[in-house]
Amino acid sequence: MGIHHSDVGGYLSLLCMVRTEELVLRWGEMNIFTPVLRTHEGNRPDRNWQVDACAYVRLTHHEIICVLTQNLFQTFFDNANFMNVSHISFVCLFVLSHKVNR
């Protein structure tokens, strides 16, 4: 699997599927544990909630997510180097690092 990420809030919206504020905030929290934190307006920006259109409190929430992701950079970098040498998936390294799973 290697290194992966997902777009915060997703990209595609068809028919009745829309990106809500709650979806974007929770998706951002989930992506703290991926090496890439990326948002964009999606394929129908006028129908979906956008990060840059949020209230101050929500923007603060997103800023916290960005800071946490930045603080994990060294861990991601070290794991990516280890992945290249050991050929173990990036995601598995987080699972294998906990003593409970050994």
mmCIF file of the C-alpha atoms, coordinates in Angstrom:
data_MODEL
# 
_entry.id   MODEL 
# 
loop_
_atom_site.group_PDB 
_atom_site.id 
_atom_site.type_symbol 
_atom_site.label_atom_id 
_atom_site.label_alt_id 
_atom_site.label_comp_id 
_atom_site.label_asym_id 
_atom_site.label_entity_id 
_atom_site.label_seq_id 
_atom_site.pdbx_PDB_ins_code 
_atom_site.Cartn_x 
_atom_site.Cartn_y 
_atom_site.Cartn_z 
_atom_site.occupancy 
_atom_site.B_iso_or_equiv 
_atom_site.pdbx_formal_charge 
_atom_site.auth_seq_id 
_atom_site.auth_comp_id 
_atom_site.auth_asym_id 
_atom_site.auth_atom_id 
_atom_site.pdbx_PDB_model_num 
ATOM 1   C CA . MET A 1 1   ? 0.000   0.000  0.000  1.00 0.00 ? 1   MET A CA 1 
ATOM 2   C CA . GLY A 1 2   ? 2.844   2.404  0.721  1.00 0.00 ? 2   GLY A CA 1 
ATOM 3   C CA . ILE A 1 3   ? 2.113   6.038  1.514  1.00 0.00 ? 3   ILE A CA 1 
ATOM 4   C CA . HIS A 1 4   ? -1.488  7.130  1.077  1.00 0.00 ? 4   HIS A CA 1 
ATOM 5   C CA . HIS A 1 5   ? -3.834  9.999  1.919  1.00 0.00 ? 5   HIS A CA 1 
ATOM 6   C CA . SER A 1 6   ? -7.350  11.127 1.244  1.00 0.00 ? 6   SER A CA 1 
ATOM 7   C CA . ASP A 1 7   ? -8.667  14.551 0.339  1.00 0.00 ? 7   ASP A CA 1 
ATOM 8   C CA . VAL A 1 8   ? -10.255 16.153 3.401  1.00 0.00 ? 8   VAL A CA 1 
ATOM 9   C CA . GLY A 1 9   ? -13.991 16.040 2.774  1.00 0.00 ? 9   GLY A CA 1 
ATOM 10  C CA . GLY A 1 10  ? -13.572 14.063 -0.422 1.00 0.00 ? 10  GLY A CA 1 
ATOM 11  C CA . TYR A 1 11  ? -13.617 15.380 -3.956 1.00 0.00 ? 11  TYR A CA 1 
ATOM 12  C CA . LEU A 1 12  ? -16.597 13.912 -5.771 1.00 0.00 ? 12  LEU A CA 1 
ATOM 13  C CA . SER A 1 13  ? -20.199 14.953 -5.095 1.00 0.00 ? 13  SER A CA 1 
ATOM 14  C CA . LEU A 1 14  ? -22.965 13.555 -7.245 1.00 0.00 ? 14  LEU A CA 1 
ATOM 15  C CA . LEU A 1 15  ? -26.731 14.021 -7.134 1.00 0.00 ? 15  LEU A CA 1 
ATOM 16  C CA . CYS A 1 16  ? -27.728 14.278 -3.452 1.00 0.00 ? 16  CYS A CA 1 
ATOM 17  C CA . MET A 1 17  ? -24.245 13.761 -1.957 1.00 0.00 ? 17  MET A CA 1 
ATOM 18  C CA . VAL A 1 18  ? -22.882 16.976 -0.482 1.00 0.00 ? 18  VAL A CA 1 
ATOM 19  C CA . ARG A 1 19  ? -19.947 17.793 1.757  1.00 0.00 ? 19  ARG A CA 1 
ATOM 20  C CA . THR A 1 20  ? -21.168 19.148 5.098  1.00 0.00 ? 20  THR A CA 1 
ATOM 21  C CA . GLU A 1 21  ? -19.219 21.090 7.701  1.00 0.00 ? 21  GLU A CA 1 
ATOM 22  C CA . GLU A 1 22  ? -19.274 18.114 10.074 1.00 0.00 ? 22  GLU A CA 1 
ATOM 23  C CA . LEU A 1 23  ? -17.931 15.770 7.406  1.00 0.00 ? 23  LEU A CA 1 
ATOM 24  C CA . VAL A 1 24  ? -14.999 18.072 6.601  1.00 0.00 ? 24  VAL A CA 1 
ATOM 25  C CA . LEU A 1 25  ? -14.080 18.577 10.261 1.00 0.00 ? 25  LEU A CA 1 
ATOM 26  C CA . ARG A 1 26  ? -14.153 14.855 11.107 1.00 0.00 ? 26  ARG A CA 1 
ATOM 27  C CA . TRP A 1 27  ? -12.315 13.901 7.909  1.00 0.00 ? 27  TRP A CA 1 
ATOM 28  C CA . GLY A 1 28  ? -9.608  16.415 8.808  1.00 0.00 ? 28  GLY A CA 1 
ATOM 29  C CA . GLU A 1 29  ? -9.252  14.804 12.240 1.00 0.00 ? 29  GLU A CA 1 
ATOM 30  C CA . MET A 1 30  ? -8.846  11.406 10.612 1.00 0.00 ? 30  MET A CA 1 
ATOM 31  C CA . ASN A 1 31  ? -6.206  12.710 8.205  1.00 0.00 ? 31  ASN A CA 1 
ATOM 32  C CA . ILE A 1 32  ? -3.952  13.846 11.049 1.00 0.00 ? 32  ILE A CA 1 
ATOM 33  C CA . PHE A 1 33  ? -2.557  10.317 10.891 1.00 0.00 ? 33  PHE A CA 1 
ATOM 34  C CA . THR A 1 34  ? -1.750  10.384 7.188  1.00 0.00 ? 34  THR A CA 1 
ATOM 35  C CA . PRO A 1 35  ? 1.398   12.004 5.775  1.00 0.00 ? 35  PRO A CA 1 
ATOM 36  C CA . VAL A 1 36  ? -0.507  14.421 3.504  1.00 0.00 ? 36  VAL A CA 1 
ATOM 37  C CA . LEU A 1 37  ? -3.173  16.860 4.674  1.00 0.00 ? 37  LEU A CA 1 
ATOM 38  C CA . ARG A 1 38  ? -4.859  18.251 1.572  1.00 0.00 ? 38  ARG A CA 1 
ATOM 39  C CA . THR A 1 39  ? -8.122  20.107 1.046  1.00 0.00 ? 39  THR A CA 1 
ATOM 40  C CA . HIS A 1 40  ? -9.640  21.498 -2.114 1.00 0.00 ? 40  HIS A CA 1 
ATOM 41  C CA . GLU A 1 41  ? -12.988 22.773 -3.297 1.00 0.00 ? 41  GLU A CA 1 
ATOM 42  C CA . GLY A 1 42  ? -14.234 19.541 -4.922 1.00 0.00 ? 42  GLY A CA 1 
ATOM 43  C CA . ASN A 1 43  ? -15.992 19.090 -8.232 1.00 0.00 ? 43  ASN A CA 1 
ATOM 44  C CA . ARG A 1 44  ? -19.046 21.183 -7.231 1.00 0.00 ? 44  ARG A CA 1 
ATOM 45  C CA . PRO A 1 45  ? -17.798 23.940 -4.924 1.00 0.00 ? 45  PRO A CA 1 
ATOM 46  C CA . ASP A 1 46  ? -21.095 25.852 -4.919 1.00 0.00 ? 46  ASP A CA 1 
ATOM 47  C CA . ARG A 1 47  ? -22.971 22.843 -3.444 1.00 0.00 ? 47  ARG A CA 1 
ATOM 48  C CA . ASN A 1 48  ? -20.383 21.809 -0.820 1.00 0.00 ? 48  ASN A CA 1 
ATOM 49  C CA . TRP A 1 49  ? -19.167 23.326 2.427  1.00 0.00 ? 49  TRP A CA 1 
ATOM 50  C CA . GLN A 1 50  ? -15.706 24.886 2.030  1.00 0.00 ? 50  GLN A CA 1 
ATOM 51  C CA . VAL A 1 51  ? -12.931 25.189 4.604  1.00 0.00 ? 51  VAL A CA 1 
ATOM 52  C CA . ASP A 1 52  ? -12.206 28.809 3.672  1.00 0.00 ? 52  ASP A CA 1 
ATOM 53  C CA . ALA A 1 53  ? -15.848 29.832 4.146  1.00 0.00 ? 53  ALA A CA 1 
ATOM 54  C CA . CYS A 1 54  ? -16.012 28.789 7.790  1.00 0.00 ? 54  CYS A CA 1 
ATOM 55  C CA . ALA A 1 55  ? -16.576 30.734 10.977 1.00 0.00 ? 55  ALA A CA 1 
ATOM 56  C CA . TYR A 1 56  ? -13.653 31.682 13.208 1.00 0.00 ? 56  TYR A CA 1 
ATOM 57  C CA . VAL A 1 57  ? -14.240 28.761 15.598 1.00 0.00 ? 57  VAL A CA 1 
ATOM 58  C CA . ARG A 1 58  ? -14.182 26.228 12.756 1.00 0.00 ? 58  ARG A CA 1 
ATOM 59  C CA . LEU A 1 59  ? -11.086 27.802 11.228 1.00 0.00 ? 59  LEU A CA 1 
ATOM 60  C CA . THR A 1 60  ? -9.384  27.458 14.613 1.00 0.00 ? 60  THR A CA 1 
ATOM 61  C CA . HIS A 1 61  ? -10.352 23.770 14.607 1.00 0.00 ? 61  HIS A CA 1 
ATOM 62  C CA . HIS A 1 62  ? -8.729  23.334 11.186 1.00 0.00 ? 62  HIS A CA 1 
ATOM 63  C CA . GLU A 1 63  ? -5.618  25.222 12.317 1.00 0.00 ? 63  GLU A CA 1 
ATOM 64  C CA . ILE A 1 64  ? -5.234  22.798 15.234 1.00 0.00 ? 64  ILE A CA 1 
ATOM 65  C CA . ILE A 1 65  ? -5.420  19.879 12.795 1.00 0.00 ? 65  ILE A CA 1 
ATOM 66  C CA . CYS A 1 66  ? -2.677  21.491 10.675 1.00 0.00 ? 66  CYS A CA 1 
ATOM 67  C CA . VAL A 1 67  ? -0.438  22.040 13.711 1.00 0.00 ? 67  VAL A CA 1 
ATOM 68  C CA . LEU A 1 68  ? -0.869  18.429 14.844 1.00 0.00 ? 68  LEU A CA 1 
ATOM 69  C CA . THR A 1 69  ? -0.029  17.191 11.351 1.00 0.00 ? 69  THR A CA 1 
ATOM 70  C CA . GLN A 1 70  ? 3.064   19.407 11.285 1.00 0.00 ? 70  GLN A CA 1 
ATOM 71  C CA . ASN A 1 71  ? 4.153   18.051 14.682 1.00 0.00 ? 71  ASN A CA 1 
ATOM 72  C CA . LEU A 1 72  ? 3.953   14.495 13.321 1.00 0.00 ? 72  LEU A CA 1 
ATOM 73  C CA . PHE A 1 73  ? 6.136   15.310 10.303 1.00 0.00 ? 73  PHE A CA 1 
ATOM 74  C CA . GLN A 1 74  ? 9.319   13.800 11.746 1.00 0.00 ? 74  GLN A CA 1 
ATOM 75  C CA . THR A 1 75  ? 7.469   10.586 12.612 1.00 0.00 ? 75  THR A CA 1 
ATOM 76  C CA . PHE A 1 76  ? 6.111   10.371 9.069  1.00 0.00 ? 76  PHE A CA 1 
ATOM 77  C CA . PHE A 1 77  ? 9.538   11.069 7.616  1.00 0.00 ? 77  PHE A CA 1 
ATOM 78  C CA . ASP A 1 78  ? 11.212  8.394  9.784  1.00 0.00 ? 78  ASP A CA 1 
ATOM 79  C CA . ASN A 1 79  ? 8.499   5.864  8.955  1.00 0.00 ? 79  ASN A CA 1 
ATOM 80  C CA . ALA A 1 80  ? 8.787   6.574  5.225  1.00 0.00 ? 80  ALA A CA 1 
ATOM 81  C CA . ASN A 1 81  ? 12.534  5.924  5.366  1.00 0.00 ? 81  ASN A CA 1 
ATOM 82  C CA . PHE A 1 82  ? 11.977  2.694  7.314  1.00 0.00 ? 82  PHE A CA 1 
ATOM 83  C CA . MET A 1 83  ? 9.285   1.653  4.826  1.00 0.00 ? 83  MET A CA 1 
ATOM 84  C CA . ASN A 1 84  ? 11.732  2.028  1.941  1.00 0.00 ? 84  ASN A CA 1 
ATOM 85  C CA . VAL A 1 85  ? 14.248  -0.245 3.657  1.00 0.00 ? 85  VAL A CA 1 
ATOM 86  C CA . SER A 1 86  ? 11.907  -2.857 5.174  1.00 0.00 ? 86  SER A CA 1 
ATOM 87  C CA . HIS A 1 87  ? 9.146   -2.890 2.503  1.00 0.00 ? 87  HIS A CA 1 
ATOM 88  C CA . ILE A 1 88  ? 6.495   -2.709 5.229  1.00 0.00 ? 88  ILE A CA 1 
ATOM 89  C CA . SER A 1 89  ? 3.491   -0.512 4.494  1.00 0.00 ? 89  SER A CA 1 
ATOM 90  C CA . PHE A 1 90  ? 3.479   2.957  6.007  1.00 0.00 ? 90  PHE A CA 1 
ATOM 91  C CA . VAL A 1 91  ? 0.134   2.319  7.715  1.00 0.00 ? 91  VAL A CA 1 
ATOM 92  C CA . CYS A 1 92  ? 1.344   -0.939 9.291  1.00 0.00 ? 92  CYS A CA 1 
ATOM 93  C CA . LEU A 1 93  ? 4.189   0.897  11.024 1.00 0.00 ? 93  LEU A CA 1 
ATOM 94  C CA . PHE A 1 94  ? 1.726   2.711  13.283 1.00 0.00 ? 94  PHE A CA 1 
ATOM 95  C CA . VAL A 1 95  ? -0.003  -0.543 14.153 1.00 0.00 ? 95  VAL A CA 1 
ATOM 96  C CA . LEU A 1 96  ? 3.261   -2.408 14.782 1.00 0.00 ? 96  LEU A CA 1 
ATOM 97  C CA . SER A 1 97  ? 4.597   0.363  17.041 1.00 0.00 ? 97  SER A CA 1 
ATOM 98  C CA . HIS A 1 98  ? 2.089   -0.430 19.805 1.00 0.00 ? 98  HIS A CA 1 
ATOM 99  C CA . LYS A 1 99  ? 3.170   -3.112 22.306 1.00 0.00 ? 99  LYS A CA 1 
ATOM 100 C CA . VAL A 1 100 ? -0.406  -4.415 22.571 1.00 0.00 ? 100 VAL A CA 1 
ATOM 101 C CA . ASN A 1 101 ? -0.215  -5.630 18.972 1.00 0.00 ? 101 ASN A CA 1 
ATOM 102 C CA . ARG A 1 102 ? 3.074   -7.503 19.326 1.00 0.00 ? 102 ARG A CA 1 
# 
